[in-house]
Amino acid sequence: MAATVAGEAACGICGGGTLEEMADYRVLRRVTSDCRAWPAGGRLGVCRACGAVQKPADDAFLADIDAIYKSYTIYHQAAGAEQAVFEQSSGLPASRSVRLLETFRDRAGLKSSGRMLDVGCGNGATIRAFGQVAPGWTKAGTEFDGKYRAEVESIPNTESLHVGSVQEVPGTFDVITMIHVLEHIVDPVDVLTTLRGKLASGGLLLIEVPHHPANPFELLIADHRSHFTADSLVRALSAAGYEIVSVAEDWIPKELSVVARPARAAVPAPSLGDVTAARQRIAGSLAWLRSTAEQLRRLGADAPLGLFGTSIAGTWLAAEVGDAIAFFVDEDPNRVGRTYLGKPVHAPADVPAGSRVFVGLPPAVAAGICGRLARPGVTFLPPA
């Protein structure tokens, strides 16, 4: 495990430590959160004090995110339709936002009406889903530009899309959601502190972020500043003056779901994380990513094969092996029948006989998919 000091980069979670760089990361090709290949050369560090995993917010990182967001196209693989999630046993698809918000509604005991704000609302997927699971609520969203204003404001019972700082959004809200947003923010504790002042009495904050211990591919996302564990996310919320209502790793696969509210008393400083364990975990994840790409290269050297998935993992692996990929396989009906990276996207049932399909996903997820999709004449291959 190679490590060097990442300059004087400060931890964006505890604020009390500097980042120790995982030097092996620099050689890895990256991918954007809207699933585009991105060149190698990024930096990844572990806080020497608390073990939080982040990219240094240096000039190179800020230039990367500026370039990425200027041409950002959400869910382009499905013409803007939100990515589906799947039942592991049946493979049945569901809206990720609907599943998340149904669980939140039931666990939090939401009242029949209220006011909701979705921070970083994109094209309105979470706002639209919230209207399905809590139809008596009014909704609003924020974004850094007005690209999707017409689409968001056309959703029934939606007040408006606010462009700019959250601090400028008028009024308070009974629920604020941040779905795949906090990991992008350069100063997460500052933003969380601002949001606390936007919650009405008894209000709840719902945060959904990727969980990198369950999905090493998340570390490759060039525009993610923070790569959260449950401990580091709780630490950030505590520093911003929240108390935790619940933390769950099973609401959505490979993701963390956290519900919090403004603390009613002083929040004690959370204990610091295990820095050595964090370093070892990241080193192991980077090694696994390299070996998975190498396995796919070896398989592709024999003959072109299929690649399962058209999101982060599939995009990165396809960029690593190039023409070794003949087609993609996806269970999302909104993506099947299209092309991705110039290659056709098949449903599992439509994979040509005699094909091999590499399921380049975390081992536990890949094993379940391979077992479920196995059929005579088609070989589904998990990572070694």
N, C-alpha and C positions, 0 to 999 in steps of 0.2 A: 504494500500500500504506500504510494508516494504521496507526500503532503508537504505543502509549503505555506508560509504565511501569506494570506491574501491582502497584502498591504496593510492599511489601517482601516479596512472595511469594518464598520460597526454592525453588531447584531441588530436586526430590525424587530426582534421579539423581546429580548430582555434588556437591550440597550446597554448592557454592562460588559459585553465581551467583544472580541474581534474574531473574524472568521479565519479558520484554518482551511486552506484550499485543498481540495482533492484533485491533485494535478492530473490524474488519469482522465479526468472529465474533458480536458481541453481537446483531446484527440477525437472525441466522439462527435459524429454528425448529430445535428439536432432537428427538431420539428416544431412548428408553431402550433398554438392551441387551436387554430382553425385548419390544422392538418395540411401544412405545406412543408416540404423539405427545407431545412435551414442549415447553413454551413457549420462546420466544427469551429472551435475556438472560444466557446463559452467558459465561464468559471463557475464553480460550485464549491461552497464552503460549509463547514460545521462550526458553530459558535463554540469557542473555547470555554465559555462559562456555562452555557445552558444546554448545548447540544442541538439547538435548532438548526435546520438545514435550509440554506438560502443561497441565492446568487448575490455576490457583491453588487450593490447599486452604484456601479462605477459608470464612467462615460460610455464605455463600450456597451454595457447592458442597456443604458438609457437610449443609446442610438439604435440598438436592436429593436426595442419595444416601439420606438417611434416609427421605424420602418415597417414593422409588422402591422401596427394598428392603422397605418395609412391605407393599406390595401386589404384590411381584414374582411373576410366574407364568411359569415356564420353559417354552419351546416350546408356548405356548398355541395356536398356529396348527395344531398337529397333536396336540392332546390329550396333550402331554408327550413325544411321540416326538422324538428328537434330529433336528436339521436334517441333511439329506443333502448330500453333495457329489457332483459330476457329472464324468464324463469329458468333456472339452471336445469331443472328436471324435464320440463316440457318444451322449452325453447319458445314459448309464446311471448310475443313482444308487447310492451306497454310503454306509454309515454313516461320518460324519466321524471318529469316534473309532476305529473299526476300521481305517480306512485309515491314520490317523496312527500307531496303535500297531503295526500290522503292519510299517510302515516302520521305526519305532523298534526293534522286536524284531530285525529283520533287520540293521539297521545297527549296533546296539549289541551284538549277539551275546548276548542274554539267556540266562542259564542256565535250567535246566528248572524250578527252584523258587526261591522267595524270598518276601519280604514287601514289599508295595506300599502306599503311602499316596497318595490323591488329595485334594489340598487344594482346598476349594471345590467339593465333588463334586456339588452340586445334587441331582437325582433319581437319580444313579448311572449316567449314561450312560457315563462313562469307566471306571468300575469294572466295569460289565457287559461292555464291550468288551475290557478287559484280561483278563477271565476267558475270553473267546473265543480270544484270541491267545496267552495264556500260562496254560493251565488248571491248571498245577501250583502256582501262586502263591496265597498268602493275601492278602487285600485289606482296606483300611480307608479311611474317608473322614472329612473334616472339613467342618463348615458352621457358620454363625453362629446357626442355629436348628435345631430338630428336625423341621421340617415334613415332610421326606421320610424320616424314620428308618425306618419300616416298609418302604418301598420299597427303600431301600439295603440294609438288613440282611437282606432276603429273597434277595439275590443270592448264589448258591452260593459258598462259601469266603470269605465276607466276615465279618471279625471284628466290626466295630461302626462306627457313625457317632459321631464325637466332636464334641460341640457346644462351641464356645468357642475359646480360644487354641490354636494349634498346639503351643506350648511345653508344654502340659499333656498331649499325647498320649503315652502310655507307649511306651518302647522306641525302637528305631531301625529303619530301612527300607532295603532294597536299591534301591528305586526310589521316588522321589517325583514325582508329576505335578502340574502346575498348568496346566490347560487353560482358557484364557479367564478367568483369575483375576487375574494380576499387573497387568493394565491397570486394574483396579478399586481397587487397594490404595493408600491415601494415602501410606504410607511403604514403598515397595517394597524398598529396600536393607535396612531393618531386618528385614522379614519373610524375605527371602532369607538373611540372616545367621542367623536362628533356624532355618530349615530346614537349613542346613549342619550344625548340631549334631544333626539327626535322621537324617542319612544314615549308614548302616553303612560300614565300611571297604570301599572299592571301589564305593560306591553312586553312583547317577546321578540327576540332576534333569532332568526333561523339562518344558520350558515351551513353550506355544503361545499366541501373542498375535496380534491383528490387525496387519496391516502397512499403515499408512495411505498410504505412497507408492503402493501398488498399489490402494488403495481409499479415495478421499477421503471417502466416506460415513462412514467410521469416525470421522472428526473430529467428527461431529454427535452422537455418543453421549454423553448427558448425564452418565452415571455412570462414564465412563472418566476416570480421573485422568491416566494416562500414555498417550501415543500413540507407540508404539515404532517405531524403525528398528532394523536389525541393530546399528548402532553404539551407539545408546543402550541397547539391551538388554544388549549385551556389557559396556558401561560399568557398568551396575547390578550385573551378576554379578561383575565384577572387584572392584568396591568392597565386595562382600559376601564376598570370599575364595574365589571359584571360578575354575577354569580351564575354558576352553571345549573341548568335545569336537567339536561340529559346530554350524554355523548353516546353515539351509536356507530358501529362499523357495519351493521347489517341492514340498514334501511335501503341502501343502494349498494350493489357490489362494487368493491374497490374504492369506496368513498367514505368520508367521515360526515356525519350529520350531527350538528351541535345546536342545542336550544339554550339560550341564555337570557337573562333579564338584568336590568340595573340592580346593583347590589344595594341592599337595604342597610348595610353597615359597612364599615371599613373592610376591605378585602385583604386578608393576610397575603404576604408575598408567597407565591407558589414555590415549592422546592425545585431546585435546578435538576435538569435531566442528566442522564448518564452519558457523558461526552464520549467516553471510550466505546460504549456500545453503539452510539450513533455513528461514529467513524467506521466501525467495523461493518455496520449494516450498509452504509453507503458503498464502501469498498466492495462488499459482496454483491450488491446490486449492479455496480458498474461492471464487475467481472462477468456476471450472469448475462448482461446485455451483450457484451462482446462475444461471449461463447455462443449465444443464441444466433447472432448474426453470422458467425462463422459456420454454425451447423447448417443454416439456410444456404450459405454459399456452396457448401459441399453437396448438399442435395440438388441445388440448381445446376451444378457442374455436370451432372449426369444427363439431365433433360429438364426443360422448363416445367414448372409446377404451379399450382394454385396457391394463393395466400389468403387466409381467412381474415376478414375484417378490413374496413376502409376508414379507420379512425387513426389515433395516434400511433399505435403499434404497427399497424399495417403500412402506414405512410413511411415510418422510419425504416422498417425492414425492406420495403420496396426500394427506397433510395439507396440502401446498402448493397443490394444485389442486382439492381437494374433489370436487364433483359431475362434474367432467370425466372421472372414472374410472367406467366402466360395469361393469367386471369385472376380475379378476386372472387371470394365467396363471402356473402353477407346474409344474415337472417332478417335484416331490416327491410320490410317491404318497400319503404320509400327509396331505398338505394338499389335494390335489385332491378336489373334490366337497363341500367345506365352504364356509362363507362367511367372508370376512375384511373387517373394517370395513364390514359390512353388504352387501358385494358378493360374487357367486359367484366361486369359484375353479375355473378350467377347466384341464384338461390341454391342452398345445399342439395335440394332434390334434382337440380338441373346440371350438376357438375358432370362433365362428360365421363363416360365409363373408361376405366383404365387410368384415371388421373390420380395424382398425389396432391394433397392439400396440406400445407404447413399451417398449423394453428399457433401462431407466434404470440401467445398471451401468457400471463403468469401460470406456472405449472398446475395449480389446483383448478383454475378456470379452464385451461386447455384440456386437462384430463377429462373434465366433465363434458366438454363440447365434443371431444373425440369419441367418447363413449356413446353419447346421444346421437351423433350423426353417422356413426359407422354403418356402412352398407356394402354388400358385395360389389366388387368392381371399382370401388373408390377407397383410397387409403388416406385417412386423416392422421397427420403426424404431429405429436406434441413436441415442445422443446425438450432437449435431453436433461 
